[in-house]
Amino acid sequence: MFLMQRNSEKLVEVLSLTDPFNPNHEQIVGRFHAGEEMQDAESFAKDDMKFPSGEVLPKCWLDPQYKQHSLIAMEG
């Protein structure tokens, strides 16, 4: 899976597929996908990532309380 870092617009290869989907993980482990040599793995802030298409990550990937926040928004 590839995501894009917002500020640099560089592609990041996600190495642990559980990180993006788990809202309790604030970081993902990945490596920049650039150049001819394999880059070293590093941690990236999940809230600084987006899909390569430019779409933001779903709230259920970022906010562990997204269901409660959705209910509050619907009630208010």
PyMOL Python script that loads the backbone (N, CA, C, O; Angstrom):
from pymol import cmd

cmd.read_pdbstr("""\
ATOM      1  N   MET A   1       0.848  -1.161   0.000  1.00  0.00           N
ATOM      2  CA  MET A   1       0.000   0.000   0.000  1.00  0.00           C
ATOM      3  C   MET A   1       0.896   1.227   0.000  1.00  0.00           C
ATOM      4  O   MET A   1       1.935   1.264   0.660  1.00  0.00           O
ATOM      5  N   PHE A   2       0.468   2.228  -0.757  1.00  0.00           N
ATOM      6  CA  PHE A   2       1.199   3.481  -0.806  1.00  0.00           C
ATOM      7  C   PHE A   2       0.316   4.612  -0.320  1.00  0.00           C
ATOM      8  O   PHE A   2      -0.870   4.675  -0.646  1.00  0.00           O
ATOM      9  N   LEU A   3       0.899   5.503   0.460  1.00  0.00           N
ATOM     10  CA  LEU A   3       0.267   6.741   0.859  1.00  0.00           C
ATOM     11  C   LEU A   3       1.201   7.873   0.469  1.00  0.00           C
ATOM     12  O   LEU A   3       2.349   7.634   0.095  1.00  0.00           O
ATOM     13  N   MET A   4       0.718   9.093   0.554  1.00  0.00           N
ATOM     14  CA  MET A   4       1.538  10.244   0.188  1.00  0.00           C
ATOM     15  C   MET A   4       1.675  11.160   1.394  1.00  0.00           C
ATOM     16  O   MET A   4       0.703  11.429   2.099  1.00  0.00           O
ATOM     17  N   GLN A   5       2.884  11.630   1.620  1.00  0.00           N
ATOM     18  CA  GLN A   5       3.127  12.583   2.697  1.00  0.00           C
ATOM     19  C   GLN A   5       2.623  13.942   2.225  1.00  0.00           C
ATOM     20  O   GLN A   5       2.978  14.400   1.139  1.00  0.00           O
ATOM     21  N   ARG A   6       1.796  14.580   3.042  1.00  0.00           N
ATOM     22  CA  ARG A   6       1.159  15.839   2.617  1.00  0.00           C
ATOM     23  C   ARG A   6       2.140  16.942   2.285  1.00  0.00           C
ATOM     24  O   ARG A   6       2.044  17.552   1.220  1.00  0.00           O
ATOM     25  N   ASN A   7       3.082  17.210   3.173  1.00  0.00           N
ATOM     26  CA  ASN A   7       3.952  18.370   2.978  1.00  0.00           C
ATOM     27  C   ASN A   7       4.982  18.178   1.870  1.00  0.00           C
ATOM     28  O   ASN A   7       5.339  19.144   1.196  1.00  0.00           O
ATOM     29  N   SER A   8       5.462  16.967   1.666  1.00  0.00           N
ATOM     30  CA  SER A   8       6.498  16.753   0.648  1.00  0.00           C
ATOM     31  C   SER A   8       5.939  16.201  -0.662  1.00  0.00           C
ATOM     32  O   SER A   8       6.609  16.246  -1.694  1.00  0.00           O
ATOM     33  N   GLU A   9       4.682  15.668  -0.618  1.00  0.00           N
ATOM     34  CA  GLU A   9       4.060  15.035  -1.789  1.00  0.00           C
ATOM     35  C   GLU A   9       4.841  13.804  -2.259  1.00  0.00           C
ATOM     36  O   GLU A   9       4.722  13.404  -3.417  1.00  0.00           O
ATOM     37  N   LYS A  10       5.645  13.196  -1.364  1.00  0.00           N
ATOM     38  CA  LYS A  10       6.413  11.997  -1.702  1.00  0.00           C
ATOM     39  C   LYS A  10       5.606  10.756  -1.357  1.00  0.00           C
ATOM     40  O   LYS A  10       4.872  10.735  -0.369  1.00  0.00           O
ATOM     41  N   LEU A  11       5.748   9.720  -2.182  1.00  0.00           N
ATOM     42  CA  LEU A  11       5.080   8.453  -1.925  1.00  0.00           C
ATOM     43  C   LEU A  11       5.785   7.708  -0.796  1.00  0.00           C
ATOM     44  O   LEU A  11       7.014   7.674  -0.721  1.00  0.00           O
ATOM     45  N   VAL A  12       4.983   7.116   0.074  1.00  0.00           N
ATOM     46  CA  VAL A  12       5.499   6.320   1.182  1.00  0.00           C
ATOM     47  C   VAL A  12       4.915   4.914   1.055  1.00  0.00           C
ATOM     48  O   VAL A  12       3.697   4.737   1.014  1.00  0.00           O
ATOM     49  N   GLU A  13       5.795   3.925   0.993  1.00  0.00           N
ATOM     50  CA  GLU A  13       5.369   2.530   0.975  1.00  0.00           C
ATOM     51  C   GLU A  13       5.095   2.115   2.416  1.00  0.00           C
ATOM     52  O   GLU A  13       6.000   2.145   3.250  1.00  0.00           O
ATOM     53  N   VAL A  14       3.875   1.733   2.713  1.00  0.00           N
ATOM     54  CA  VAL A  14       3.495   1.323   4.064  1.00  0.00           C
ATOM     55  C   VAL A  14       3.958  -0.115   4.267  1.00  0.00           C
ATOM     56  O   VAL A  14       3.607  -1.000   3.486  1.00  0.00           O
ATOM     57  N   LEU A  15       4.746  -0.349   5.319  1.00  0.00           N
ATOM     58  CA  LEU A  15       5.321  -1.668   5.561  1.00  0.00           C
ATOM     59  C   LEU A  15       4.487  -2.514   6.505  1.00  0.00           C
ATOM     60  O   LEU A  15       4.549  -3.742   6.450  1.00  0.00           O
ATOM     61  N   SER A  16       3.715  -1.886   7.361  1.00  0.00           N
ATOM     62  CA  SER A  16       2.848  -2.618   8.287  1.00  0.00           C
ATOM     63  C   SER A  16       1.407  -2.229   7.992  1.00  0.00           C
ATOM     64  O   SER A  16       0.982  -1.121   8.320  1.00  0.00           O
ATOM     65  N   LEU A  17       0.662  -3.124   7.381  1.00  0.00           N
ATOM     66  CA  LEU A  17      -0.690  -2.782   6.951  1.00  0.00           C
ATOM     67  C   LEU A  17      -1.681  -2.633   8.093  1.00  0.00           C
ATOM     68  O   LEU A  17      -2.784  -2.133   7.877  1.00  0.00           O
ATOM     69  N   THR A  18      -1.326  -3.050   9.294  1.00  0.00           N
ATOM     70  CA  THR A  18      -2.242  -2.833  10.415  1.00  0.00           C
ATOM     71  C   THR A  18      -2.197  -1.384  10.899  1.00  0.00           C
ATOM     72  O   THR A  18      -3.176  -0.902  11.469  1.00  0.00           O
ATOM     73  N   ASP A  19      -1.094  -0.684  10.689  1.00  0.00           N
ATOM     74  CA  ASP A  19      -0.953   0.692  11.177  1.00  0.00           C
ATOM     75  C   ASP A  19      -1.989   1.656  10.588  1.00  0.00           C
ATOM     76  O   ASP A  19      -2.628   2.379  11.353  1.00  0.00           O
ATOM     77  N   PRO A  20      -2.180   1.699   9.280  1.00  0.00           N
ATOM     78  CA  PRO A  20      -3.136   2.680   8.747  1.00  0.00           C
ATOM     79  C   PRO A  20      -4.567   2.449   9.229  1.00  0.00           C
ATOM     80  O   PRO A  20      -5.293   3.411   9.482  1.00  0.00           O
ATOM     81  N   PHE A  21      -4.978   1.201   9.357  1.00  0.00           N
ATOM     82  CA  PHE A  21      -6.361   0.886   9.691  1.00  0.00           C
ATOM     83  C   PHE A  21      -6.677   0.998  11.171  1.00  0.00           C
ATOM     84  O   PHE A  21      -7.846   1.111  11.539  1.00  0.00           O
ATOM     85  N   ASN A  22      -5.673   0.969  12.025  1.00  0.00           N
ATOM     86  CA  ASN A  22      -5.890   1.003  13.467  1.00  0.00           C
ATOM     87  C   ASN A  22      -5.905   2.460  13.942  1.00  0.00           C
ATOM     88  O   ASN A  22      -4.873   3.129  13.898  1.00  0.00           O
ATOM     89  N   PRO A  23      -7.057   2.959  14.394  1.00  0.00           N
ATOM     90  CA  PRO A  23      -7.127   4.361  14.818  1.00  0.00           C
ATOM     91  C   PRO A  23      -6.318   4.660  16.079  1.00  0.00           C
ATOM     92  O   PRO A  23      -6.088   5.825  16.403  1.00  0.00           O
ATOM     93  N   ASN A  24      -5.888   3.627  16.789  1.00  0.00           N
ATOM     94  CA  ASN A  24      -5.070   3.840  17.981  1.00  0.00           C
ATOM     95  C   ASN A  24      -3.589   4.005  17.652  1.00  0.00           C
ATOM     96  O   ASN A  24      -2.805   4.374  18.527  1.00  0.00           O
ATOM     97  N   HIS A  25      -3.202   3.747  16.439  1.00  0.00           N
ATOM     98  CA  HIS A  25      -1.816   3.951  16.007  1.00  0.00           C
ATOM     99  C   HIS A  25      -1.706   5.334  15.372  1.00  0.00           C
ATOM    100  O   HIS A  25      -2.339   5.609  14.352  1.00  0.00           O
ATOM    101  N   GLU A  26      -0.906   6.194  15.974  1.00  0.00           N
ATOM    102  CA  GLU A  26      -0.730   7.542  15.438  1.00  0.00           C
ATOM    103  C   GLU A  26       0.375   7.609  14.394  1.00  0.00           C
ATOM    104  O   GLU A  26       0.498   8.601  13.676  1.00  0.00           O
ATOM    105  N   GLN A  27       1.172   6.560  14.310  1.00  0.00           N
ATOM    106  CA  GLN A  27       2.294   6.501  13.375  1.00  0.00           C
ATOM    107  C   GLN A  27       2.114   5.306  12.447  1.00  0.00           C
ATOM    108  O   GLN A  27       1.466   4.319  12.796  1.00  0.00           O
ATOM    109  N   ILE A  28       2.692   5.414  11.277  1.00  0.00           N
ATOM    110  CA  ILE A  28       2.794   4.257  10.391  1.00  0.00           C
ATOM    111  C   ILE A  28       4.269   4.013  10.121  1.00  0.00           C
ATOM    112  O   ILE A  28       5.070   4.948  10.133  1.00  0.00           O
ATOM    113  N   VAL A  29       4.626   2.776   9.881  1.00  0.00           N
ATOM    114  CA  VAL A  29       5.998   2.424   9.527  1.00  0.00           C
ATOM    115  C   VAL A  29       6.030   2.272   8.014  1.00  0.00           C
ATOM    116  O   VAL A  29       5.237   1.537   7.427  1.00  0.00           O
ATOM    117  N   GLY A  30       6.960   2.979   7.404  1.00  0.00           N
ATOM    118  CA  GLY A  30       7.067   2.924   5.953  1.00  0.00           C
ATOM    119  C   GLY A  30       8.405   3.440   5.486  1.00  0.00           C
ATOM    120  O   GLY A  30       9.300   3.725   6.281  1.00  0.00           O
ATOM    121  N   ARG A  31       8.521   3.554   4.185  1.00  0.00           N
ATOM    122  CA  ARG A  31       9.751   4.117   3.615  1.00  0.00           C
ATOM    123  C   ARG A  31       9.387   4.883   2.357  1.00  0.00           C
ATOM    124  O   ARG A  31       8.459   4.526   1.631  1.00  0.00           O
ATOM    125  N   PHE A  32      10.144   5.946   2.119  1.00  0.00           N
ATOM    126  CA  PHE A  32       9.922   6.730   0.911  1.00  0.00           C
ATOM    127  C   PHE A  32      10.162   5.849  -0.297  1.00  0.00           C
ATOM    128  O   PHE A  32      11.082   5.031  -0.310  1.00  0.00           O
ATOM    129  N   HIS A  33       9.353   6.016  -1.286  1.00  0.00           N
ATOM    130  CA  HIS A  33       9.470   5.255  -2.527  1.00  0.00           C
ATOM    131  C   HIS A  33      10.032   6.215  -3.572  1.00  0.00           C
ATOM    132  O   HIS A  33       9.294   6.799  -4.365  1.00  0.00           O
ATOM    133  N   ALA A  34      11.347   6.363  -3.553  1.00  0.00           N
ATOM    134  CA  ALA A  34      12.007   7.306  -4.457  1.00  0.00           C
ATOM    135  C   ALA A  34      13.417   6.822  -4.760  1.00  0.00           C
ATOM    136  O   ALA A  34      14.059   6.175  -3.932  1.00  0.00           O
ATOM    137  N   GLY A  35      13.873   7.136  -5.920  1.00  0.00           N
ATOM    138  CA  GLY A  35      15.226   6.754  -6.301  1.00  0.00           C
ATOM    139  C   GLY A  35      15.329   5.285  -6.654  1.00  0.00           C
ATOM    140  O   GLY A  35      14.331   4.564  -6.672  1.00  0.00           O
ATOM    141  N   GLU A  36      16.543   4.853  -6.934  1.00  0.00           N
ATOM    142  CA  GLU A  36      16.762   3.477  -7.345  1.00  0.00           C
ATOM    143  C   GLU A  36      17.079   2.559  -6.176  1.00  0.00           C
ATOM    144  O   GLU A  36      16.885   1.346  -6.267  1.00  0.00           O
ATOM    145  N   GLU A  37      17.564   3.128  -5.079  1.00  0.00           N
ATOM    146  CA  GLU A  37      17.925   2.306  -3.926  1.00  0.00           C
ATOM    147  C   GLU A  37      16.782   2.248  -2.928  1.00  0.00           C
ATOM    148  O   GLU A  37      16.040   3.215  -2.755  1.00  0.00           O
ATOM    149  N   MET A  38      16.649   1.096  -2.272  1.00  0.00           N
ATOM    150  CA  MET A  38      15.629   0.914  -1.235  1.00  0.00           C
ATOM    151  C   MET A  38      15.943   1.850  -0.078  1.00  0.00           C
ATOM    152  O   MET A  38      17.069   1.875   0.418  1.00  0.00           O
ATOM    153  N   GLN A  39      14.958   2.614   0.350  1.00  0.00           N
ATOM    154  CA  GLN A  39      15.137   3.556   1.453  1.00  0.00           C
ATOM    155  C   GLN A  39      14.962   2.830   2.782  1.00  0.00           C
ATOM    156  O   GLN A  39      14.331   1.775   2.844  1.00  0.00           O
ATOM    157  N   ASP A  40      15.524   3.401   3.840  1.00  0.00           N
ATOM    158  CA  ASP A  40      15.381   2.833   5.180  1.00  0.00           C
ATOM    159  C   ASP A  40      13.968   3.077   5.704  1.00  0.00           C
ATOM    160  O   ASP A  40      13.346   4.092   5.389  1.00  0.00           O
ATOM    161  N   ALA A  41      13.476   2.152   6.495  1.00  0.00           N
ATOM    162  CA  ALA A  41      12.162   2.297   7.115  1.00  0.00           C
ATOM    163  C   ALA A  41      12.229   3.376   8.192  1.00  0.00           C
ATOM    164  O   ALA A  41      13.247   3.544   8.864  1.00  0.00           O
ATOM    165  N   GLU A  42      11.126   4.101   8.340  1.00  0.00           N
ATOM    166  CA  GLU A  42      11.014   5.121   9.374  1.00  0.00           C
ATOM    167  C   GLU A  42       9.546   5.282   9.758  1.00  0.00           C
ATOM    168  O   GLU A  42       8.658   4.733   9.106  1.00  0.00           O
ATOM    169  N   SER A  43       9.307   6.032  10.812  1.00  0.00           N
ATOM    170  CA  SER A  43       7.934   6.286  11.266  1.00  0.00           C
ATOM    171  C   SER A  43       7.440   7.590  10.674  1.00  0.00           C
ATOM    172  O   SER A  43       8.190   8.558  10.545  1.00  0.00           O
ATOM    173  N   PHE A  44       6.165   7.599  10.316  1.00  0.00           N
ATOM    174  CA  PHE A  44       5.520   8.783   9.756  1.00  0.00           C
ATOM    175  C   PHE A  44       4.247   9.051  10.545  1.00  0.00           C
ATOM    176  O   PHE A  44       3.535   8.115  10.910  1.00  0.00           O
ATOM    177  N   ALA A  45       3.959  10.305  10.808  1.00  0.00           N
ATOM    178  CA  ALA A  45       2.709  10.662  11.474  1.00  0.00           C
ATOM    179  C   ALA A  45       1.550  10.381  10.537  1.00  0.00           C
ATOM    180  O   ALA A  45       1.535  10.850   9.399  1.00  0.00           O
ATOM    181  N   LYS A  46       0.586   9.620  11.010  1.00  0.00           N
ATOM    182  CA  LYS A  46      -0.535   9.227  10.166  1.00  0.00           C
ATOM    183  C   LYS A  46      -1.371  10.435   9.739  1.00  0.00           C
ATOM    184  O   LYS A  46      -1.903  10.457   8.629  1.00  0.00           O
ATOM    185  N   ASP A  47      -1.489  11.445  10.617  1.00  0.00           N
ATOM    186  CA  ASP A  47      -2.289  12.610  10.252  1.00  0.00           C
ATOM    187  C   ASP A  47      -1.589  13.499   9.218  1.00  0.00           C
ATOM    188  O   ASP A  47      -2.169  14.480   8.752  1.00  0.00           O
ATOM    189  N   ASP A  48      -0.351  13.161   8.861  1.00  0.00           N
ATOM    190  CA  ASP A  48       0.380  13.884   7.815  1.00  0.00           C
ATOM    191  C   ASP A  48       0.342  13.119   6.488  1.00  0.00           C
ATOM    192  O   ASP A  48       1.094  13.429   5.564  1.00  0.00           O
ATOM    193  N   MET A  49      -0.542  12.113   6.402  1.00  0.00           N
ATOM    194  CA  MET A  49      -0.603  11.291   5.200  1.00  0.00           C
ATOM    195  C   MET A  49      -1.932  11.488   4.479  1.00  0.00           C
ATOM    196  O   MET A  49      -2.925  11.898   5.079  1.00  0.00           O
ATOM    197  N   LYS A  50      -1.932  11.194   3.196  1.00  0.00           N
ATOM    198  CA  LYS A  50      -3.138  11.194   2.379  1.00  0.00           C
ATOM    199  C   LYS A  50      -2.980  10.111   1.325  1.00  0.00           C
ATOM    200  O   LYS A  50      -1.898   9.546   1.165  1.00  0.00           O
ATOM    201  N   PHE A  51      -4.053   9.822   0.610  1.00  0.00           N
ATOM    202  CA  PHE A  51      -3.963   8.872  -0.484  1.00  0.00           C
ATOM    203  C   PHE A  51      -3.256   9.535  -1.666  1.00  0.00           C
ATOM    204  O   PHE A  51      -3.318  10.757  -1.802  1.00  0.00           O
ATOM    205  N   PRO A  52      -2.586   8.763  -2.522  1.00  0.00           N
ATOM    206  CA  PRO A  52      -1.928   9.351  -3.686  1.00  0.00           C
ATOM    207  C   PRO A  52      -2.882  10.146  -4.584  1.00  0.00           C
ATOM    208  O   PRO A  52      -2.442  11.028  -5.322  1.00  0.00           O
ATOM    209  N   SER A  53      -4.175   9.844  -4.527  1.00  0.00           N
ATOM    210  CA  SER A  53      -5.170  10.586  -5.319  1.00  0.00           C
ATOM    211  C   SER A  53      -5.445  11.968  -4.735  1.00  0.00           C
ATOM    212  O   SER A  53      -6.089  12.799  -5.377  1.00  0.00           O
ATOM    213  N   GLY A  54      -4.955  12.217  -3.507  1.00  0.00           N
ATOM    214  CA  GLY A  54      -5.179  13.504  -2.858  1.00  0.00           C
ATOM    215  C   GLY A  54      -6.267  13.456  -1.799  1.00  0.00           C
ATOM    216  O   GLY A  54      -6.449  14.423  -1.058  1.00  0.00           O
ATOM    217  N   GLU A  55      -6.991  12.350  -1.714  1.00  0.00           N
ATOM    218  CA  GLU A  55      -8.050  12.226  -0.711  1.00  0.00           C
ATOM    219  C   GLU A  55      -7.446  12.052   0.678  1.00  0.00           C
ATOM    220  O   GLU A  55      -6.382  11.454   0.839  1.00  0.00           O
ATOM    221  N   VAL A  56      -8.148  12.588   1.679  1.00  0.00           N
ATOM    222  CA  VAL A  56      -7.695  12.428   3.059  1.00  0.00           C
ATOM    223  C   VAL A  56      -8.023  11.018   3.537  1.00  0.00           C
ATOM    224  O   VAL A  56      -8.888  10.344   2.978  1.00  0.00           O
ATOM    225  N   LEU A  57      -7.322  10.587   4.576  1.00  0.00           N
ATOM    226  CA  LEU A  57      -7.590   9.270   5.157  1.00  0.00           C
ATOM    227  C   LEU A  57      -8.940   9.300   5.870  1.00  0.00           C
ATOM    228  O   LEU A  57      -9.329  10.341   6.401  1.00  0.00           O
ATOM    229  N   PRO A  58      -9.653   8.192   5.892  1.00  0.00           N
ATOM    230  CA  PRO A  58     -10.948   8.157   6.569  1.00  0.00           C
ATOM    231  C   PRO A  58     -10.815   8.418   8.068  1.00  0.00           C
ATOM    232  O   PRO A  58      -9.819   8.042   8.686  1.00  0.00           O
ATOM    233  N   LYS A  59     -11.822   9.062   8.643  1.00  0.00           N
ATOM    234  CA  LYS A  59     -11.797   9.371  10.079  1.00  0.00           C
ATOM    235  C   LYS A  59     -11.676   8.119  10.932  1.00  0.00           C
ATOM    236  O   LYS A  59     -11.064   8.154  12.000  1.00  0.00           O
ATOM    237  N   CYS A  60     -12.258   7.002  10.467  1.00  0.00           N
ATOM    238  CA  CYS A  60     -12.190   5.769  11.267  1.00  0.00           C
ATOM    239  C   CYS A  60     -10.767   5.227  11.332  1.00  0.00           C
ATOM    240  O   CYS A  60     -10.491   4.364  12.166  1.00  0.00           O
ATOM    241  N   TRP A  61      -9.867   5.691  10.498  1.00  0.00           N
ATOM    242  CA  TRP A  61      -8.450   5.304  10.564  1.00  0.00           C
ATOM    243  C   TRP A  61      -7.681   6.203  11.527  1.00  0.00           C
ATOM    244  O   TRP A  61      -6.621   5.816  12.019  1.00  0.00           O
ATOM    245  N   LEU A  62      -8.200   7.396  11.801  1.00  0.00           N
ATOM    246  CA  LEU A  62      -7.459   8.400  12.561  1.00  0.00           C
ATOM    247  C   LEU A  62      -7.975   8.634  13.973  1.00  0.00           C
ATOM    248  O   LEU A  62      -7.188   8.921  14.875  1.00  0.00           O
ATOM    249  N   ASP A  63      -9.275   8.518  14.180  1.00  0.00           N
ATOM    250  CA  ASP A  63      -9.894   8.894  15.437  1.00  0.00           C
ATOM    251  C   ASP A  63     -10.497   7.675  16.134  1.00  0.00           C
ATOM    252  O   ASP A  63     -11.484   7.119  15.652  1.00  0.00           O
ATOM    253  N   PRO A  64      -9.918   7.247  17.266  1.00  0.00           N
ATOM    254  CA  PRO A  64     -10.455   6.077  17.967  1.00  0.00           C
ATOM    255  C   PRO A  64     -11.880   6.300  18.478  1.00  0.00           C
ATOM    256  O   PRO A  64     -12.587   5.332  18.756  1.00  0.00           O
ATOM    257  N   GLN A  65     -12.305   7.528  18.602  1.00  0.00           N
ATOM    258  CA  GLN A  65     -13.641   7.864  19.101  1.00  0.00           C
ATOM    259  C   GLN A  65     -14.576   8.323  17.975  1.00  0.00           C
ATOM    260  O   GLN A  65     -15.550   9.030  18.232  1.00  0.00           O
ATOM    261  N   TYR A  66     -14.291   7.931  16.746  1.00  0.00           N
ATOM    262  CA  TYR A  66     -15.059   8.455  15.613  1.00  0.00           C
ATOM    263  C   TYR A  66     -16.542   8.127  15.696  1.00  0.00           C
ATOM    264  O   TYR A  66     -17.367   8.928  15.256  1.00  0.00           O
ATOM    265  N   LYS A  67     -16.905   6.972  16.246  1.00  0.00           N
ATOM    266  CA  LYS A  67     -18.333   6.632  16.364  1.00  0.00           C
ATOM    267  C   LYS A  67     -19.035   7.561  17.356  1.00  0.00           C
ATOM    268  O   LYS A  67     -20.147   8.018  17.090  1.00  0.00           O
ATOM    269  N   GLN A  68     -18.406   7.842  18.486  1.00  0.00           N
ATOM    270  CA  GLN A  68     -18.997   8.740  19.461  1.00  0.00           C
ATOM    271  C   GLN A  68     -19.104  10.154  18.904  1.00  0.00           C
ATOM    272  O   GLN A  68     -20.111  10.829  19.121  1.00  0.00           O
ATOM    273  N   HIS A  69     -18.074  10.611  18.186  1.00  0.00           N
ATOM    274  CA  HIS A  69     -18.104  11.949  17.600  1.00  0.00           C
ATOM    275  C   HIS A  69     -19.188  12.048  16.536  1.00  0.00           C
ATOM    276  O   HIS A  69     -19.819  13.097  16.399  1.00  0.00           O
ATOM    277  N   SER A  70     -19.413  10.990  15.790  1.00  0.00           N
ATOM    278  CA  SER A  70     -20.472  10.982  14.773  1.00  0.00           C
ATOM    279  C   SER A  70     -21.840  11.076  15.412  1.00  0.00           C
ATOM    280  O   SER A  70     -22.706  11.798  14.917  1.00  0.00           O
ATOM    281  N   LEU A  71     -22.053  10.351  16.514  1.00  0.00           N
ATOM    282  CA  LEU A  71     -23.341  10.385  17.209  1.00  0.00           C
ATOM    283  C   LEU A  71     -23.616  11.770  17.791  1.00  0.00           C
ATOM    284  O   LEU A  71     -24.741  12.263  17.721  1.00  0.00           O
ATOM    285  N   ILE A  72     -22.611  12.383  18.352  1.00  0.00           N
ATOM    286  CA  ILE A  72     -22.765  13.722  18.925  1.00  0.00           C
ATOM    287  C   ILE A  72     -23.121  14.717  17.830  1.00  0.00           C
ATOM    288  O   ILE A  72     -23.990  15.566  18.028  1.00  0.00           O
ATOM    289  N   ALA A  73     -22.465  14.626  16.681  1.00  0.00           N
ATOM    290  CA  ALA A  73     -22.733  15.532  15.567  1.00  0.00           C
ATOM    291  C   ALA A  73     -24.172  15.352  15.060  1.00  0.00           C
ATOM    292  O   ALA A  73     -24.831  16.323  14.689  1.00  0.00           O
ATOM    293  N   MET A  74     -24.647  14.111  15.049  1.00  0.00           N
ATOM    294  CA  MET A  74     -26.003  13.842  14.561  1.00  0.00           C
ATOM    295  C   MET A  74     -27.056  14.365  15.552  1.00  0.00           C
ATOM    296  O   MET A  74     -28.129  14.812  15.146  1.00  0.00           O
ATOM    297  N   GLU A  75     -26.742  14.306  16.850  1.00  0.00           N
ATOM    298  CA  GLU A  75     -27.678  14.761  17.860  1.00  0.00           C
ATOM    299  C   GLU A  75     -27.732  16.292  17.947  1.00  0.00           C
ATOM    300  O   GLU A  75     -28.773  16.871  18.256  1.00  0.00           O
ATOM    301  N   GLY A  76     -26.605  16.927  17.670  1.00  0.00           N
ATOM    302  CA  GLY A  76     -26.516  18.373  17.824  1.00  0.00           C
ATOM    303  C   GLY A  76     -27.025  19.082  16.675  1.00  0.00           C
ATOM    304  O   GLY A  76     -27.016  20.313  16.655  1.00  0.00           O
TER     305      GLY A  76
END
""", "prot")
cmd.dss("prot")
cmd.show_as("cartoon", "prot")
cmd.util.cbc("prot")
cmd.orient("prot")
